[in-house]
Amino acid sequence: MTSPRAPQPNFDHVARIYRFAEYLSLGPVLQRARNHFLAQIPPRHQALLLGDGDGRFLARLLAHRPHLGALAVDTSAAMLHLLRHRCQPYIERIRTLQASALTITPPPDTDLIVTHFFLDCLTQPELDTLTQTIAAHTAPRAVWLLSDFAIPPTPILRWFAALYIRLLYFAFRVLTGLRVTRLPNPQSSLAAAGFTRLARHEFLCGLVYTEIWQLH
């Protein structure tokens, strides 16, 4: 007899307060991380955004790239509703899909992948599977833009960052049912899937970072 699967996290409950909660915790830092490399993304045609939340980054991306199309994937219907509302001026260029990122196959013309503060919701095996799937089904030289949290190596900062991230996971466990409790390693997964890092920028002494990777 197989044990029942753990329930999937439900972000519908935090959709309306997500932006407020983000600013309450770290001010504008997370949004600055999302937008940091916006102007440096090479010309792309089709973006895949996983867990973009309320669409603040997608709206900026589409405003900067008038010829870009996008598929936004999220498990939360409420988040996708907010995303479509925020991206209304560009609605003819976007598609939305309510699904787990782990169950989809990217469209073959996808040449930009965006995961801002999403990969930390995955376990390491899930992340390994996701990067391998995306690498196998996207266009040659696809670019991956990501932002996330990290624990800095400096002892004092490491203690503070570890406590902060532990509290974040606890809050999301209570509010959404998220079962992940530790940060995965996106860098090892991306490198193993054939991506090479092009750039990295850190905020708050390395607690928050953003990177650009490209498929070989």
Accessible surface in RSA format (square Angstrom, percent):
REM  Atomic radii and reference values for relative SASA: ProtOr
REM  Chains: A
REM  Algorithm: Lee & Richards
REM  Probe-radius: 1.40
REM  Slices: 20
REM RES _ NUM      All-atoms   Total-Side   Main-Chain    Non-polar    All polar
REM                ABS   REL    ABS   REL    ABS   REL    ABS   REL    ABS   REL
RES MET A   1   245.70 127.2 154.95 102.5  90.75 216.1 131.30 111.6 114.40 151.6
RES THR A   2   128.39  91.3 109.34 110.8  19.05  45.4  84.23 113.1  44.15  66.7
RES SER A   3    94.72  80.0  72.94  97.3  21.78  50.2  44.57  94.9  50.15  70.3
RES PRO A   4   128.18  93.4 100.29  91.4  27.88 101.4 112.21  92.6  15.97  99.2
RES ARG A   5   209.31  87.9 181.59  92.6  27.73  66.0  83.12 113.6 126.19  76.5
RES ALA A   6    61.84  56.9  41.33  63.8  20.52  46.7  47.28  66.6  14.56  38.6
RES PRO A   7    91.04  66.4  77.61  70.7  13.43  48.8  88.28  72.9   2.76  17.2
RES GLN A   8   116.30  65.0  96.95  70.9  19.35  46.1  53.79 114.5  62.51  47.4
RES PRO A   9    32.68  23.8  26.81  24.4   5.87  21.3  26.81  22.1   5.87  36.5
RES ASN A  10    60.46  41.7  57.64  55.7   2.82   6.8  22.47  54.1  37.98  36.7
RES PHE A  11    32.10  16.1  31.66  19.6   0.44   1.2  31.66  19.2   0.44   1.3
RES ASP A  12    54.19  38.0  42.84  42.6  11.35  26.8  13.94  32.8  40.26  40.1
RES HIS A  13   128.31  70.1  97.72  67.9  30.59  78.3  69.90  72.0  58.41  68.0
RES VAL A  14     5.15   3.4   5.15   4.7   0.00   0.0   5.15   4.5   0.00   0.0
RES ALA A  15     2.75   2.5   0.35   0.5   2.40   5.5   0.35   0.5   2.40   6.4
RES ARG A  16   179.15  75.2 150.25  76.6  28.89  68.8  67.96  92.9 111.18  67.4
RES ILE A  17    84.05  47.8  83.09  61.9   0.96   2.3  83.99  60.5   0.05   0.1
RES TYR A  18    38.62  18.0  37.68  21.4   0.95   2.5  19.24  14.5  19.38  23.9
RES ARG A  19   109.19  45.8 108.80  55.5   0.39   0.9  30.53  41.7  78.66  47.7
RES PHE A  20   137.76  68.9 130.04  80.5   7.72  20.1 135.55  82.2   2.21   6.3
RES ALA A  21    44.15  40.6  38.98  60.2   5.17  11.8  39.83  56.1   4.32  11.4
RES GLU A  22     8.94   5.1   2.36   1.8   6.59  15.7   8.39  16.2   0.56   0.5
RES TYR A  23    85.66  40.0  74.33  42.3  11.33  29.5  57.37  43.1  28.29  34.9
RES LEU A  24   134.62  75.0 105.75  75.7  28.87  72.6 111.50  78.3  23.12  62.2
RES SER A  25    53.22  45.0  23.13  30.9  30.10  69.3  27.04  57.6  26.19  36.7
RES LEU A  26    28.18  15.7  17.62  12.6  10.55  26.5  25.13  17.7   3.04   8.2
RES GLY A  27    20.98  25.9   0.00   N/A  20.98  25.9  17.32  47.5   3.66   8.2
RES PRO A  28    70.34  51.3  70.34  64.1   0.00   0.0  70.34  58.1   0.00   0.0
RES VAL A  29    13.17   8.7  13.17  11.9   0.00   0.0  13.17  11.4   0.00   0.0
RES LEU A  30    11.50   6.4  11.50   8.2   0.00   0.0  11.50   8.1   0.00   0.0
RES GLN A  31    23.74  13.3  23.74  17.4   0.00   0.0  17.60  37.5   6.15   4.7
RES ARG A  32   131.65  55.3 124.83  63.6   6.82  16.2  45.94  62.8  85.72  52.0
RES ALA A  33     0.12   0.1   0.00   0.0   0.12   0.3   0.00   0.0   0.12   0.3
RES ARG A  34    12.74   5.3  12.65   6.4   0.09   0.2   1.88   2.6  10.86   6.6
RES ASN A  35    25.72  17.7  16.87  16.3   8.85  21.3  10.69  25.7  15.04  14.5
RES HIS A  36    69.40  37.9  46.89  32.6  22.52  57.6  33.26  34.3  36.15  42.1
RES PHE A  37     8.33   4.2   8.26   5.1   0.07   0.2   8.26   5.0   0.07   0.2
RES LEU A  38     4.84   2.7   4.54   3.2   0.30   0.8   4.54   3.2   0.30   0.8
RES ALA A  39    87.46  80.4  58.59  90.4  28.87  65.7  63.10  88.9  24.36  64.5
RES GLN A  40   110.07  61.5  87.44  63.9  22.63  53.9  35.73  76.1  74.34  56.4
RES ILE A  41     4.24   2.4   0.53   0.4   3.71   8.9   0.53   0.4   3.71  10.1
RES PRO A  42    40.92  29.8  34.66  31.6   6.27  22.8  40.92  33.8   0.00   0.0
RES PRO A  43   114.81  83.7 105.03  95.7   9.77  35.5 107.94  89.1   6.87  42.7
RES ARG A  44    44.55  18.7  32.60  16.6  11.95  28.4   1.58   2.2  42.97  26.0
RES HIS A  45   135.22  73.9 129.43  90.0   5.79  14.8  86.56  89.2  48.67  56.6
RES GLN A  46    25.19  14.1  25.19  18.4   0.00   0.0   3.27   7.0  21.92  16.6
RES ALA A  47     0.44   0.4   0.00   0.0   0.44   1.0   0.00   0.0   0.44   1.2
RES LEU A  48     0.58   0.3   0.58   0.4   0.00   0.0   0.58   0.4   0.00   0.0
RES LEU A  49     0.24   0.1   0.17   0.1   0.07   0.2   0.17   0.1   0.07   0.2
RES LEU A  50     0.78   0.4   0.33   0.2   0.45   1.1   0.35   0.2   0.43   1.2
RES GLY A  51    17.69  21.8   0.00   N/A  17.69  21.8   6.65  18.2  11.04  24.7
RES ASP A  52    15.35  10.8   2.27   2.3  13.09  30.9   4.06   9.6  11.30  11.3
RES GLY A  53     9.59  11.8   0.00   N/A   9.59  11.8   8.79  24.1   0.81   1.8
RES ASP A  54     6.74   4.7   6.53   6.5   0.21   0.5   1.12   2.6   5.62   5.6
RES GLY A  55     0.00   0.0   0.00   N/A   0.00   0.0   0.00   0.0   0.00   0.0
RES ARG A  56    16.50   6.9  13.02   6.6   3.47   8.3  12.30  16.8   4.20   2.5
RES PHE A  57     1.19   0.6   0.13   0.1   1.07   2.8   0.13   0.1   1.07   3.0
RES LEU A  58     0.00   0.0   0.00   0.0   0.00   0.0   0.00   0.0   0.00   0.0
RES ALA A  59    16.93  15.6  15.48  23.9   1.45   3.3  15.92  22.4   1.01   2.7
RES ARG A  60   104.60  43.9 103.75  52.9   0.86   2.0  39.95  54.6  64.65  39.2
RES LEU A  61     0.44   0.2   0.44   0.3   0.00   0.0   0.44   0.3   0.00   0.0
RES LEU A  62     0.48   0.3   0.00   0.0   0.48   1.2   0.00   0.0   0.48   1.3
RES ALA A  63    55.95  51.4  27.36  42.2  28.58  65.0  30.56  43.0  25.39  67.2
RES HIS A  64    88.94  48.6  65.45  45.5  23.49  60.1  46.12  47.5  42.82  49.8
RES ARG A  65    49.22  20.7  48.44  24.7   0.79   1.9  25.99  35.5  23.24  14.1
RES PRO A  66    84.83  61.8  73.35  66.9  11.49  41.8  73.58  60.7  11.26  70.0
RES HIS A  67   163.44  89.3 140.07  97.4  23.37  59.8 100.32 103.4  63.12  73.4
RES LEU A  68     2.11   1.2   1.21   0.9   0.90   2.3   1.50   1.1   0.61   1.6
RES GLY A  69    15.09  18.6   0.00   N/A  15.09  18.6  12.70  34.9   2.39   5.4
RES ALA A  70     2.09   1.9   0.04   0.1   2.05   4.7   0.04   0.1   2.05   5.4
RES LEU A  71    11.46   6.4  11.46   8.2   0.00   0.0  11.46   8.1   0.00   0.0
RES ALA A  72     1.68   1.5   1.62   2.5   0.06   0.1   1.62   2.3   0.06   0.2
RES VAL A  73     2.61   1.7   0.68   0.6   1.93   4.7   0.70   0.6   1.92   5.2
RES ASP A  74    17.06  11.9  12.91  12.9   4.14   9.8   6.08  14.3  10.98  11.0
RES THR A  75    58.05  41.3  43.20  43.8  14.85  35.4  36.79  49.4  21.26  32.1
RES SER A  76     1.85   1.6   0.00   0.0   1.85   4.3   1.85   3.9   0.00   0.0
RES ALA A  77    44.75  41.1  40.76  62.9   3.99   9.1  42.59  60.0   2.16   5.7
RES ALA A  78    32.42  29.8  23.30  36.0   9.12  20.7  31.03  43.7   1.39   3.7
RES MET A  79     6.14   3.2   6.14   4.1   0.00   0.0   6.14   5.2   0.00   0.0
RES LEU A  80     5.89   3.3   5.89   4.2   0.00   0.0   5.89   4.1   0.00   0.0
RES HIS A  81    96.66  52.8  96.15  66.8   0.51   1.3  58.80  60.6  37.86  44.1
RES LEU A  82    25.38  14.1  24.36  17.4   1.02   2.6  24.37  17.1   1.01   2.7
RES LEU A  83     1.80   1.0   1.80   1.3   0.00   0.0   1.80   1.3   0.00   0.0
RES ARG A  84    87.37  36.7  87.32  44.5   0.05   0.1  32.72  44.7  54.65  33.1
RES HIS A  85   136.17  74.4 125.79  87.4  10.39  26.6  78.21  80.6  57.96  67.4
RES ARG A  86    80.15  33.7  63.44  32.3  16.71  39.8  22.67  31.0  57.48  34.8
RES CYS A  87     0.00   0.0   0.00   0.0   0.00   0.0   0.00   0.0   0.00   0.0
RES GLN A  88   102.77  57.5  97.40  71.2   5.37  12.8  43.88  93.4  58.90  44.7
RES PRO A  89    96.75  70.5  64.44  58.7  32.31 117.4  76.93  63.5  19.82 123.2
RES TYR A  90    50.75  23.7  50.75  28.9   0.00   0.0  25.10  18.9  25.66  31.6
RES ILE A  91    62.88  35.8  57.12  42.6   5.76  13.9  57.12  41.1   5.76  15.6
RES GLU A  92   135.70  77.9  94.99  71.9  40.71  96.9  70.31 136.0  65.40  53.4
RES ARG A  93    49.63  20.8  38.35  19.6  11.27  26.8  33.35  45.6  16.27   9.9
RES ILE A  94    16.24   9.2   1.49   1.1  14.75  35.5   1.96   1.4  14.27  38.7
RES ARG A  95   135.38  56.8 129.69  66.1   5.69  13.6  70.11  95.8  65.28  39.6
RES THR A  96    40.78  29.0  12.65  12.8  28.12  67.0   1.36   1.8  39.41  59.6
RES LEU A  97    75.40  42.0  73.22  52.4   2.18   5.5  75.40  53.0   0.00   0.0
RES GLN A  98   105.28  58.9  79.68  58.2  25.60  61.0  22.30  47.5  82.98  62.9
RES ALA A  99    25.27  23.2  15.01  23.2  10.25  23.3  24.74  34.8   0.53   1.4
RES SER A 100    30.55  25.8  25.58  34.1   4.97  11.4  16.24  34.6  14.31  20.0
RES ALA A 101     9.69   8.9   3.10   4.8   6.59  15.0   3.10   4.4   6.59  17.5
RES LEU A 102    66.46  37.0  37.02  26.5  29.44  74.0  39.86  28.0  26.60  71.6
RES THR A 103   104.85  74.6  66.93  67.9  37.92  90.4  68.72  92.3  36.13  54.6
RES ILE A 104    23.44  13.3  12.21   9.1  11.24  27.1  16.96  12.2   6.48  17.6
RES THR A 105    88.50  62.9  65.59  66.5  22.91  54.6  33.85  45.5  54.65  82.6
RES PRO A 106     3.81   2.8   1.24   1.1   2.57   9.3   1.24   1.0   2.57  16.0
RES PRO A 107    26.55  19.4  21.00  19.1   5.55  20.2  26.55  21.9   0.00   0.0
RES PRO A 108   111.96  81.6 103.09  94.0   8.88  32.3 103.38  85.4   8.58  53.3
RES ASP A 109    83.43  58.4  74.30  73.9   9.13  21.6  43.43 102.2  40.00  39.9
RES THR A 110     0.49   0.4   0.49   0.5   0.00   0.0   0.00   0.0   0.49   0.7
RES ASP A 111    13.24   9.3  13.24  13.2   0.00   0.0   4.10   9.7   9.14   9.1
RES LEU A 112     0.80   0.4   0.80   0.6   0.00   0.0   0.80   0.6   0.00   0.0
RES ILE A 113     0.00   0.0   0.00   0.0   0.00   0.0   0.00   0.0   0.00   0.0
RES VAL A 114     1.57   1.0   0.80   0.7   0.77   1.8   0.80   0.7   0.77   2.1
RES THR A 115     0.11   0.1   0.00   0.0   0.11   0.3   0.00   0.0   0.11   0.2
RES HIS A 116     6.41   3.5   0.80   0.6   5.61  14.4   0.80   0.8   5.61   6.5
RES PHE A 117    17.83   8.9   4.49   2.8  13.34  34.7   4.49   2.7  13.34  38.2
RES PHE A 118    31.38  15.7  30.43  18.8   0.95   2.5  31.38  19.0   0.00   0.0
RES LEU A 119     0.13   0.1   0.13   0.1   0.00   0.0   0.13   0.1   0.00   0.0
RES ASP A 120    16.12  11.3  15.57  15.5   0.55   1.3   4.13   9.7  11.99  12.0
RES CYS A 121    29.85  22.6  22.87  25.5   6.98  16.4   7.08  17.9  22.77  24.6
RES LEU A 122    11.94   6.7  11.92   8.5   0.02   0.1  11.92   8.4   0.02   0.1
RES THR A 123    57.16  40.7  52.22  52.9   4.94  11.8  53.41  71.7   3.74   5.7
RES GLN A 124    56.85  31.8  52.28  38.2   4.57  10.9  46.33  98.6  10.52   8.0
RES PRO A 125    92.78  67.6  87.16  79.5   5.61  20.4  91.22  75.3   1.56   9.7
RES GLU A 126    61.39  35.2  58.35  44.1   3.03   7.2  20.11  38.9  41.28  33.7
RES LEU A 127     0.02   0.0   0.02   0.0   0.00   0.0   0.02   0.0   0.00   0.0
RES ASP A 128    57.97  40.6  56.96  56.7   1.01   2.4  25.91  61.0  32.06  32.0
RES THR A 129    79.14  56.3  73.63  74.6   5.51  13.1  51.43  69.1  27.71  41.9
RES LEU A 130     5.15   2.9   3.70   2.6   1.45   3.6   5.15   3.6   0.00   0.0
RES THR A 131     0.33   0.2   0.33   0.3   0.00   0.0   0.00   0.0   0.33   0.5
RES GLN A 132    88.37  49.4  84.79  62.0   3.58   8.5  36.66  78.0  51.71  39.2
RES THR A 133    40.22  28.6  35.42  35.9   4.80  11.4  22.04  29.6  18.18  27.5
RES ILE A 134     1.98   1.1   1.98   1.5   0.00   0.0   1.98   1.4   0.00   0.0
RES ALA A 135    19.26  17.7   7.47  11.5  11.79  26.8   7.61  10.7  11.64  30.8
RES ALA A 136    78.63  72.3  38.15  58.9  40.47  92.1  49.77  70.1  28.85  76.4
RES HIS A 137    79.33  43.4  70.40  48.9   8.93  22.8  51.20  52.8  28.13  32.7
RES THR A 138    16.95  12.1   0.00   0.0  16.95  40.4   0.00   0.0  16.94  25.6
RES ALA A 139    19.71  18.1  17.68  27.3   2.03   4.6  19.71  27.8   0.00   0.0
RES PRO A 140   115.01  83.8  99.30  90.5  15.70  57.1 104.61  86.4  10.39  64.6
RES ARG A 141   130.26  54.7 130.26  66.4   0.00   0.0  50.08  68.4  80.18  48.6
RES ALA A 142     0.00   0.0   0.00   0.0   0.00   0.0   0.00   0.0   0.00   0.0
RES VAL A 143     0.07   0.0   0.07   0.1   0.00   0.0   0.07   0.1   0.00   0.0
RES TRP A 144     0.00   0.0   0.00   0.0   0.00   0.0   0.00   0.0   0.00   0.0
RES LEU A 145     0.08   0.0   0.08   0.1   0.00   0.0   0.08   0.1   0.00   0.0
RES LEU A 146     0.13   0.1   0.13   0.1   0.00   0.0   0.13   0.1   0.00   0.0
RES SER A 147     0.08   0.1   0.00   0.0   0.08   0.2   0.00   0.0   0.08   0.1
RES ASP A 148     3.24   2.3   3.24   3.2   0.00   0.0   2.58   6.1   0.66   0.7
RES PHE A 149    21.13  10.6  15.18   9.4   5.96  15.5  15.18   9.2   5.96  17.0
RES ALA A 150    22.66  20.8  20.45  31.6   2.20   5.0  22.66  31.9   0.00   0.0
RES ILE A 151    62.01  35.3  42.06  31.3  19.95  48.1  42.06  30.3  19.95  54.1
RES PRO A 152     6.69   4.9   3.30   3.0   3.39  12.3   6.69   5.5   0.00   0.0
RES PRO A 153   118.64  86.5 101.71  92.7  16.93  61.5 104.01  85.9  14.62  90.9
RES THR A 154    66.95  47.6  62.03  62.9   4.92  11.7  40.62  54.6  26.33  39.8
RES PRO A 155   105.44  76.8  95.07  86.7  10.37  37.7  99.54  82.2   5.89  36.6
RES ILE A 156   143.52  81.7 138.40 103.1   5.11  12.3 143.47 103.3   0.04   0.1
RES LEU A 157    60.06  33.4  59.61  42.6   0.45   1.1  59.62  41.9   0.44   1.2
RES ARG A 158   121.42  51.0 121.42  61.9   0.00   0.0  28.37  38.8  93.05  56.4
RES TRP A 159   172.91  69.4 165.98  80.3   6.93  16.3 142.43  75.9  30.48  49.4
RES PHE A 160   106.53  53.3 106.47  65.9   0.07   0.2 106.47  64.5   0.07   0.2
RES ALA A 161     1.03   0.9   1.03   1.6   0.00   0.0   1.03   1.4   0.00   0.0
RES ALA A 162    25.92  23.8  22.16  34.2   3.76   8.6  23.10  32.5   2.82   7.5
RES LEU A 163    63.02  35.1  62.55  44.7   0.47   1.2  62.65  44.0   0.38   1.0
RES TYR A 164    32.98  15.4  31.07  17.7   1.91   5.0  31.73  23.8   1.25   1.5
RES ILE A 165    10.25   5.8  10.25   7.6   0.00   0.0  10.25   7.4   0.00   0.0
RES ARG A 166   152.90  64.2 148.15  75.5   4.75  11.3  64.43  88.1  88.46  53.6
RES LEU A 167   102.77  57.2  99.60  71.3   3.17   8.0  99.99  70.2   2.78   7.5
RES LEU A 168    39.90  22.2  38.97  27.9   0.92   2.3  39.68  27.9   0.21   0.6
RES TYR A 169    19.10   8.9  17.33   9.9   1.77   4.6  18.15  13.6   0.95   1.2
RES PHE A 170   130.28  65.2 125.49  77.7   4.79  12.5 129.68  78.6   0.59   1.7
RES ALA A 171    39.14  36.0  35.19  54.3   3.95   9.0  39.14  55.1   0.00   0.0
RES PHE A 172    52.06  26.0  52.06  32.2   0.00   0.0  52.06  31.6   0.00   0.0
RES ARG A 173    98.88  41.5  91.94  46.9   6.94  16.5  28.76  39.3  70.12  42.5
RES VAL A 174   100.57  66.2  69.65  63.1  30.92  74.5  76.25  66.2  24.32  66.0
RES LEU A 175    86.48  48.2  76.78  54.9   9.69  24.4  79.51  55.8   6.97  18.8
RES THR A 176     8.06   5.7   0.00   0.0   8.06  19.2   3.45   4.6   4.61   7.0
RES GLY A 177    23.17  28.6   0.00   N/A  23.17  28.6  20.82  57.1   2.36   5.3
RES LEU A 178     7.52   4.2   7.14   5.1   0.38   0.9   7.14   5.0   0.38   1.0
RES ARG A 179   115.45  48.5 101.57  51.8  13.88  33.0  42.53  58.1  72.92  44.2
RES VAL A 180    16.87  11.1  11.31  10.2   5.57  13.4  15.72  13.7   1.15   3.1
RES THR A 181    90.70  64.5  71.16  72.1  19.54  46.6  47.48  63.8  43.22  65.3
RES ARG A 182   189.50  79.6 184.66  94.1   4.83  11.5  69.08  94.4 120.42  73.0
RES LEU A 183    43.29  24.1  20.50  14.7  22.79  57.3  20.50  14.4  22.79  61.3
RES PRO A 184    18.21  13.3   2.68   2.4  15.52  56.4   8.55   7.1   9.65  60.0
RES ASN A 185    71.81  49.5  68.88  66.6   2.93   7.0  21.78  52.4  50.03  48.4
RES PRO A 186     7.73   5.6   7.73   7.0   0.00   0.0   7.73   6.4   0.00   0.0
RES GLN A 187    44.40  24.8  43.03  31.5   1.37   3.3  28.05  59.7  16.35  12.4
RES SER A 188    56.66  47.9  43.65  58.3  13.01  30.0  45.19  96.2  11.47  16.1
RES SER A 189     2.75   2.3   0.00   0.0   2.75   6.3   2.36   5.0   0.39   0.5
RES LEU A 190     0.01   0.0   0.01   0.0   0.00   0.0   0.01   0.0   0.00   0.0
RES ALA A 191    57.63  53.0  42.25  65.2  15.39  35.0  42.81  60.3  14.82  39.3
RES ALA A 192    78.79  72.4  42.14  65.0  36.65  83.4  54.66  77.0  24.13  63.9
RES ALA A 193    12.38  11.4   0.00   0.0  12.38  28.2   2.10   3.0  10.28  27.2
RES GLY A 194    18.48  22.8   0.00   N/A  18.48  22.8  18.43  50.6   0.05   0.1
RES PHE A 195     3.93   2.0   0.00   0.0   3.93  10.2   0.00   0.0   3.93  11.2
RES THR A 196    65.29  46.4  62.24  63.1   3.06   7.3  56.58  76.0   8.71  13.2
RES ARG A 197   107.53  45.1  85.71  43.7  21.82  51.9  11.64  15.9  95.89  58.1
RES LEU A 198    99.00  55.1  63.75  45.6  35.25  88.6  68.15  47.9  30.85  83.0
RES ALA A 199    31.07  28.6  21.69  33.5   9.38  21.3  31.00  43.7   0.07   0.2
RES ARG A 200    85.13  35.7  53.63  27.3  31.50  75.0  28.13  38.5  56.99  34.5
RES HIS A 201    71.30  39.0  68.10  47.3   3.20   8.2  41.13  42.4  30.16  35.1
RES GLU A 202    85.64  49.2  66.71  50.5  18.93  45.1  18.19  35.2  67.45  55.1
RES PHE A 203    14.90   7.5   9.67   6.0   5.23  13.6  14.90   9.0   0.00   0.0
RES LEU A 204    85.38  47.5  61.70  44.1  23.68  59.5  69.96  49.1  15.42  41.5
RES CYS A 205    91.01  68.8  59.36  66.2  31.65  74.4  20.47  51.9  70.54  76.1
RES GLY A 206     5.00   6.2   0.00   N/A   5.00   6.2   3.89  10.7   1.10   2.5
RES LEU A 207     6.41   3.6   6.41   4.6   0.00   0.0   6.41   4.5   0.00   0.0
RES VAL A 208     0.00   0.0   0.00   0.0   0.00   0.0   0.00   0.0   0.00   0.0
RES TYR A 209     4.79   2.2   4.79   2.7   0.00   0.0   2.56   1.9   2.23   2.7
RES THR A 210     0.00   0.0   0.00   0.0   0.00   0.0   0.00   0.0   0.00   0.0
RES GLU A 211     0.00   0.0   0.00   0.0   0.00   0.0   0.00   0.0   0.00   0.0
RES ILE A 212     6.97   4.0   6.97   5.2   0.00   0.0   6.97   5.0   0.00   0.0
RES TRP A 213    12.51   5.0  12.51   6.1   0.00   0.0  12.51   6.7   0.00   0.0
RES GLN A 214    26.38  14.8  25.42  18.6   0.96   2.3   2.67   5.7  23.71  18.0
RES LEU A 215    19.39  10.8  19.19  13.7   0.20   0.5  19.19  13.5   0.20   0.5
RES HIS A 216   132.20  72.3  97.41  67.7  34.79  89.0  85.22  87.8  46.98  54.7
END  Absolute sums over single chains surface
CHAIN  1 A    10872.9       9004.8       1868.0       6826.8       4046.0
END  Absolute sums over all chains
TOTAL         10872.9       9004.8       1868.0       6826.8       4046.0
